[in-house]
């Protein structure tokens, strides 16, 4: 059973101008008639990715608990923050020991409709791809199909900018991407606001 194509509005909102760091691999496929079995995502998810996802959940739970503590409970907060630092180190160690294609974080532009990134190799327009993405820091594993809609040689680099439109994607996976993008935007807005506040204080 084929999955639904991206909504036409996705073409107009294809990319958010916030850079995302994630793990990704892709491979060429010969036909666009392939479908994505419902169980494929779970069956092909790496045990390491599953572990990273569980570690992230634990870290988020710890952080929520720390945020609920009163100021007088600083000792507990310090202890839990130390645990979170250890979880982060463990997560980084696991990432460094994943399969070769996942050892480096890739900087991308991302939306529910597609992904844009730099590559050392050019791809033909309309080339069909099978794509696997691991969102960071959620460690959500997503497998989808897409096609190349843009390939441009970067004049100041020995690489190419590729834009991929998702042609088949499970709706829960699209929702996970949209949630990831929204949270990244919110975080960036908070950082910008804090930076502006600090600049105003320095000026005064």
Residue frames relative to the residue before (quaternion, step in Angstrom):
aa qw qx qy qz dx dy dz
X 1.0000 0.0000 0.0000 0.0000 0.00 0.00 0.00
X 0.3770 -0.7384 0.5145 0.2189 3.55 -0.73 1.04
X 0.4232 -0.6874 0.5324 0.2547 3.52 -1.14 0.68
X 0.6049 -0.5827 0.3869 0.3805 3.61 -1.11 0.52
X 0.4760 -0.6507 0.5121 0.2964 3.55 -1.13 0.70
X 0.6382 -0.5201 0.3830 0.4191 3.60 -1.20 0.39
X 0.5562 -0.5965 0.4649 0.3444 3.54 -1.15 0.69
X 0.6015 -0.5844 0.3905 0.3796 3.66 -1.00 0.68
X 0.6061 0.5701 -0.3672 0.4158 3.60 1.06 -0.65
X 0.5603 0.6114 -0.3913 0.3989 3.58 1.18 -0.51
X 0.6061 0.5680 -0.3588 0.4258 3.58 1.11 -0.66
X 0.6965 0.4518 -0.2748 0.4850 3.57 1.09 -0.70
X 0.7459 0.2950 -0.1871 0.5670 3.60 1.22 -0.42
X 0.1348 0.8768 -0.4591 0.0473 3.55 1.18 0.60
X 0.8377 0.0634 0.0019 0.5424 3.58 0.80 -0.89
X 0.2882 -0.7075 0.6184 0.1841 3.54 -1.10 0.80
X 0.4152 -0.7426 0.4714 0.2322 3.57 -0.86 0.95
X 0.4676 0.5814 -0.5128 0.4247 3.53 0.69 1.18
X 0.3761 -0.7395 0.5122 0.2222 3.53 -0.78 1.02
X 0.1594 -0.7809 0.6010 0.0604 3.55 -0.94 0.96
X 0.2631 -0.7299 0.6075 0.1699 3.55 -1.13 0.73
X 0.1821 0.7845 -0.5737 0.1495 3.56 -0.71 1.06
X 0.4672 -0.6235 0.5388 0.3204 3.53 -1.37 0.10
X 0.0884 0.8148 -0.5646 0.0981 3.57 -0.87 0.90
X 0.0250 0.7468 -0.6642 -0.0215 3.52 -1.25 0.58
X 0.0357 -0.7992 0.5995 0.0245 3.58 -1.18 0.49
X 0.1093 -0.7768 0.6166 0.0663 3.53 -1.28 0.45
X 0.5272 -0.6279 0.4731 0.3224 3.56 -1.14 0.67
X 0.0801 -0.7551 0.6454 0.0832 3.53 -1.19 0.61
X 0.5482 -0.6831 0.3997 0.2704 3.55 -1.14 0.66
X 0.8167 0.1680 -0.0644 0.5483 3.58 1.10 -0.55
X 0.4329 -0.6960 0.5110 0.2591 3.56 -1.17 0.61
X 0.5443 0.6488 -0.3890 0.3627 3.59 1.27 0.05
X 0.4745 0.6703 -0.4500 0.3507 3.56 1.25 0.03
X 0.2293 -0.7557 0.5962 0.1441 3.55 -1.15 0.62
X 0.4232 -0.6972 0.5240 0.2455 3.54 -1.23 0.41
X 0.3442 -0.7647 0.4995 0.2174 3.63 -0.28 1.19
X 0.5940 -0.6184 0.3859 0.3403 3.54 -1.02 0.82
X 0.7276 0.4360 -0.2449 0.4697 3.60 1.02 -0.76
X 0.4674 0.7263 -0.4343 0.2557 3.59 1.20 -0.26
X 0.6276 0.5591 -0.3494 0.4139 3.57 0.94 -0.81
X 0.7011 0.4460 -0.2853 0.4777 3.58 0.83 -0.91
X 0.6860 0.5122 -0.3046 0.4174 3.60 0.87 -0.88
X 0.7549 0.3750 -0.2138 0.4937 3.60 1.05 -0.65
X 0.4567 0.6748 -0.4659 0.3451 3.61 1.22 0.02
X 0.4574 -0.6888 0.4937 0.2694 3.55 -0.90 0.95
X 0.5471 -0.6017 0.4606 0.3556 3.62 -1.04 0.71
X 0.6180 0.5459 -0.3413 0.4512 3.58 1.10 -0.69
X 0.6381 0.5151 -0.3279 0.4690 3.59 1.01 -0.80
X 0.6306 0.5242 -0.3302 0.4675 3.58 1.00 -0.80
X 0.6500 0.5099 -0.3140 0.4679 3.58 0.97 -0.84
X 0.6451 0.5200 -0.3218 0.4582 3.58 0.94 -0.84
X 0.6341 0.5334 -0.3217 0.4581 3.56 1.02 -0.82
X 0.6713 0.4869 -0.2949 0.4747 3.58 0.96 -0.87
X 0.6250 0.5278 -0.3372 0.4660 3.59 1.05 -0.72
X 0.6479 0.5156 -0.3188 0.4614 3.56 1.00 -0.80
X 0.6177 0.5363 -0.3411 0.4630 3.60 1.02 -0.78
X 0.6568 0.5117 -0.3068 0.4612 3.57 0.95 -0.92
X 0.6511 0.5170 -0.3121 0.4597 3.57 0.98 -0.87
X 0.6600 0.5037 -0.3071 0.4652 3.59 0.98 -0.85
X 0.6309 0.5207 -0.3305 0.4707 3.59 1.03 -0.74
X 0.6383 0.5223 -0.3203 0.4660 3.56 0.99 -0.84
X 0.6755 0.5037 -0.2986 0.4481 3.55 0.91 -0.94
X 0.6249 0.5313 -0.3352 0.4635 3.59 1.03 -0.75
X 0.6461 0.5122 -0.3164 0.4692 3.57 1.04 -0.79
X 0.6357 0.5285 -0.3239 0.4601 3.57 0.99 -0.87
X 0.6648 0.5186 -0.3050 0.4428 3.58 0.94 -0.90
X 0.6813 0.4914 -0.2885 0.4595 3.59 1.16 -0.54
X 0.5532 0.6340 -0.3867 0.3775 3.57 1.24 -0.26
X 0.4755 -0.6427 0.5196 0.3016 3.54 -1.20 0.54
X 0.6805 -0.5090 0.3424 0.4007 3.56 -1.25 0.45
X 0.6481 0.5407 -0.3283 0.4242 3.62 1.03 -0.72
X 0.6680 0.4845 -0.3012 0.4779 3.57 1.23 -0.26
X 0.1538 0.8445 -0.4980 0.1232 3.56 1.09 0.73
X 0.5981 0.5773 -0.3681 0.4165 3.58 1.07 -0.67
X 0.6641 0.4876 -0.2950 0.4839 3.57 0.95 -0.91
X 0.6354 0.5357 -0.3253 0.4511 3.57 0.96 -0.86
X 0.6548 0.5144 -0.3060 0.4615 3.57 0.93 -0.90
X 0.6453 0.5273 -0.3136 0.4551 3.57 1.00 -0.86
X 0.6950 0.4668 -0.2840 0.4674 3.59 0.84 -0.97
X 0.6170 0.5310 -0.3485 0.4646 3.60 1.03 -0.70
X 0.6249 0.5306 -0.3305 0.4676 3.56 1.10 -0.69
X 0.6270 0.5232 -0.3264 0.4760 3.57 1.06 -0.77
X 0.6506 0.5170 -0.3150 0.4585 3.58 0.97 -0.84
X 0.6143 0.5346 -0.3450 0.4667 3.58 1.06 -0.69
X 0.6543 0.5009 -0.3112 0.4735 3.58 1.01 -0.79
X 0.6253 0.5262 -0.3371 0.4674 3.59 1.04 -0.75
X 0.6444 0.5231 -0.3200 0.4568 3.57 1.00 -0.80
X 0.6456 0.5083 -0.3163 0.4742 3.58 0.99 -0.81
X 0.6460 0.5099 -0.3181 0.4707 3.59 0.99 -0.83
X 0.6359 0.5247 -0.3256 0.4629 3.59 0.98 -0.82
X 0.6650 0.5017 -0.3064 0.4606 3.58 0.94 -0.87
X 0.6208 0.5394 -0.3365 0.4587 3.57 1.05 -0.75
X 0.6544 0.5066 -0.3130 0.4659 3.59 0.95 -0.88
X 0.6317 0.5325 -0.3324 0.4548 3.60 0.96 -0.87
X 0.6803 0.5075 -0.2893 0.4427 3.57 0.91 -0.94
X 0.7438 0.3761 -0.2149 0.5090 3.58 1.22 -0.40
X 0.3951 0.6947 -0.4948 0.3413 3.56 1.20 0.46
X 0.7259 -0.3817 0.3183 0.4754 3.55 -1.33 -0.03
X 0.7061 -0.5028 0.2945 0.4024 3.57 -1.19 0.63
X 0.6947 0.5073 -0.2996 0.4126 3.58 0.85 -0.96
X 0.7273 0.4250 -0.2430 0.4810 3.60 1.22 -0.31
X 0.4605 0.7334 -0.4293 0.2565 3.60 1.16 0.05
X 0.7622 0.2992 -0.1837 0.5438 3.60 1.14 -0.41
X 0.4378 -0.6638 0.5394 0.2772 3.53 -1.07 0.79
X 0.2508 -0.7660 0.5779 0.1279 3.55 -1.00 0.87
X 0.3320 -0.7269 0.5683 0.1961 3.57 -0.98 0.89
X 0.0571 0.8213 -0.5583 0.1026 3.58 -0.63 1.12
X 0.3267 -0.6208 0.6470 0.2989 3.50 -1.47 0.06
X 0.0673 -0.8434 0.5306 -0.0516 3.55 -0.75 1.06
X 0.0833 0.7561 -0.6487 0.0254 3.54 -1.21 0.62
X 0.6807 -0.4728 0.3559 0.4318 3.56 -1.29 -0.01
X 0.7114 0.4640 -0.2534 0.4630 3.57 1.23 -0.35
X 0.8232 -0.1075 0.0886 0.5504 3.59 1.15 -0.31
X 0.3215 -0.7326 0.5752 0.1705 3.52 -1.37 -0.05
X 0.1304 -0.7730 0.6177 0.0629 3.57 -1.12 0.74
X 0.1389 0.7948 -0.5747 0.1365 3.59 -0.88 0.95
X 0.4962 -0.6308 0.5055 0.3166 3.55 -1.33 0.20
X 0.0422 -0.7941 0.6063 -0.0066 3.55 -1.08 0.79
X 0.5177 -0.6324 0.4792 0.3200 3.56 -1.17 0.59
X 0.7515 0.3527 -0.1825 0.5269 3.58 1.21 -0.49
X 0.4101 -0.6859 0.5450 0.2534 3.56 -1.14 0.69
X 0.1555 -0.7631 0.6185 0.1049 3.56 -1.23 0.54
X 0.5376 -0.6259 0.4615 0.3259 3.56 -1.15 0.64
X 0.5344 -0.5926 0.4937 0.3458 3.56 -1.13 0.70
X 0.7974 0.2298 -0.2425 0.5025 3.57 -1.03 0.95
X 0.4035 0.6968 -0.4961 0.3248 3.61 1.22 0.09
X 0.3279 -0.7459 0.5515 0.1789 3.57 -0.89 0.99
X 0.0908 -0.8079 0.5823 0.0052 3.56 -0.98 0.92
X 0.2481 -0.6764 0.6595 0.2146 3.50 -1.32 0.44
X 0.1066 -0.8353 0.5388 -0.0227 3.56 -0.64 1.19
X 0.0861 -0.7575 0.6436 0.0681 3.53 -1.11 0.76
X 0.0704 -0.7979 0.5982 -0.0234 3.55 -0.82 1.09
X 0.0968 -0.7475 0.6518 0.0836 3.53 -1.15 0.69
X 0.3044 -0.7686 0.5380 0.1649 3.56 -0.49 1.21
X 0.1742 -0.7710 0.6080 0.0744 3.55 -1.06 0.87
X 0.6052 -0.1910 -0.7727 -0.0154 1.69 -1.86 1.67
X 0.4252 0.7351 -0.4559 0.2666 3.62 1.21 0.12
X 0.2082 -0.7990 0.5212 0.2160 3.58 1.20 -0.64
X 0.2843 0.7228 -0.5552 0.2975 3.53 0.90 1.05
X 0.2607 -0.7864 0.5474 0.1183 3.56 -0.72 1.13
X 0.0272 -0.8125 0.5802 -0.0491 3.58 -0.67 1.16
X 0.0622 -0.7711 0.6328 0.0336 3.56 -0.97 0.91
X 0.0795 0.8029 -0.5765 0.1291 3.54 -0.80 1.04
X 0.3589 -0.6816 0.5765 0.2725 3.55 -1.36 0.02
X 0.0222 0.8000 -0.5990 0.0264 3.55 -1.15 0.60
X 0.2621 -0.7384 0.5889 0.1982 3.52 -1.36 0.01
X 0.5272 -0.6343 0.4692 0.3156 3.54 -1.15 0.67
X 0.0921 -0.8062 0.5836 0.0314 3.58 -0.74 1.06
X 0.7936 0.1113 -0.0581 0.5954 3.60 1.25 -0.23
X 0.0903 0.7644 -0.6345 0.0694 3.57 -1.01 0.88
X 0.0736 0.8252 -0.5471 0.1198 3.55 -0.38 1.25
X 0.4045 -0.6996 0.5352 0.2459 3.58 -0.90 0.95
X 0.3319 -0.7419 0.5521 0.1860 3.55 -0.82 1.03
X 0.4321 -0.7568 0.4316 0.2330 3.55 -0.54 1.20
X 0.7442 0.4019 -0.2292 0.4819 3.60 1.04 -0.70
X 0.7375 0.3254 -0.2056 0.5549 3.58 1.30 0.10
X 0.4523 -0.6507 0.5256 0.3094 3.56 -1.30 0.27
X 0.5776 0.5640 -0.3764 0.4546 3.55 0.85 0.98
X 0.3887 -0.7103 0.5463 0.2143 3.53 -1.36 0.14
X 0.3298 -0.6996 0.5919 0.2268 3.55 -1.20 0.60
X 0.0981 -0.8038 0.5866 0.0132 3.55 -0.68 1.16
X 0.1092 -0.7554 0.6418 0.0743 3.55 -1.08 0.78
X 0.1153 -0.7996 0.5893 0.0079 3.54 -0.78 1.13
X 0.2013 -0.7541 0.6134 0.1202 3.56 -0.94 0.93
X 0.4105 -0.7056 0.5164 0.2588 3.58 -0.80 0.99
X 0.1828 -0.7992 0.5662 0.0850 3.57 -0.78 1.03
X 0.7773 0.0763 -0.0542 0.6221 3.58 1.18 -0.54
X 0.2123 0.7670 -0.5761 0.1866 3.57 -0.65 1.11
X 0.4735 -0.6554 0.5064 0.2995 3.56 -0.99 0.82
X 0.5562 -0.6394 0.4158 0.3301 3.59 -0.94 0.85
X 0.6309 0.5114 -0.3641 0.4560 3.68 0.93 -0.66
X 0.6381 0.5143 -0.3287 0.4693 3.58 1.10 -0.66
X 0.6278 0.5142 -0.3358 0.4783 3.58 1.02 -0.77
X 0.6388 0.5272 -0.3212 0.4592 3.57 1.01 -0.84
X 0.6369 0.5266 -0.3248 0.4600 3.59 1.04 -0.80
X 0.6428 0.5091 -0.3201 0.4745 3.59 1.02 -0.77
X 0.6592 0.5091 -0.3121 0.4571 3.59 0.90 -0.94
X 0.6415 0.5142 -0.3194 0.4713 3.59 0.99 -0.82
X 0.6376 0.5307 -0.3158 0.4605 3.56 1.00 -0.87
X 0.6661 0.4992 -0.2980 0.4672 3.58 0.92 -0.94
X 0.6509 0.5243 -0.3177 0.4479 3.58 0.93 -0.91
X 0.6753 0.4887 -0.2947 0.4673 3.59 0.92 -0.90
X 0.6276 0.5230 -0.3316 0.4718 3.59 1.08 -0.71
X 0.6390 0.5165 -0.3176 0.4733 3.57 1.02 -0.80
X 0.6592 0.5139 -0.3067 0.4553 3.57 0.92 -0.93
X 0.6469 0.5154 -0.3126 0.4671 3.57 0.99 -0.85
X 0.6614 0.5078 -0.3080 0.4581 3.57 0.94 -0.88
X 0.6369 0.5244 -0.3249 0.4624 3.59 1.03 -0.79
X 0.6402 0.5165 -0.3232 0.4678 3.59 1.00 -0.79
X 0.6603 0.5059 -0.3077 0.4619 3.57 0.94 -0.89
X 0.6467 0.5169 -0.3161 0.4633 3.58 0.99 -0.84
X 0.6547 0.5134 -0.3081 0.4614 3.56 1.01 -0.85
X 0.6503 0.5061 -0.3109 0.4736 3.58 0.99 -0.85
X 0.6461 0.5189 -0.3183 0.4605 3.57 0.99 -0.83
X 0.6536 0.5093 -0.3097 0.4664 3.56 0.99 -0.86
X 0.6335 0.5301 -0.3260 0.4598 3.57 1.04 -0.80
X 0.6530 0.5073 -0.3052 0.4723 3.58 0.97 -0.90
X 0.6482 0.5193 -0.3217 0.4545 3.59 0.97 -0.82
X 0.6478 0.5181 -0.3124 0.4629 3.58 1.04 -0.82
X 0.6411 0.5189 -0.3219 0.4649 3.56 1.05 -0.78
X 0.6603 0.5092 -0.3061 0.4594 3.58 0.99 -0.85
X 0.6481 0.5215 -0.3175 0.4552 3.56 1.07 -0.73
X 0.6805 0.4617 -0.2813 0.4947 3.56 1.14 -0.66
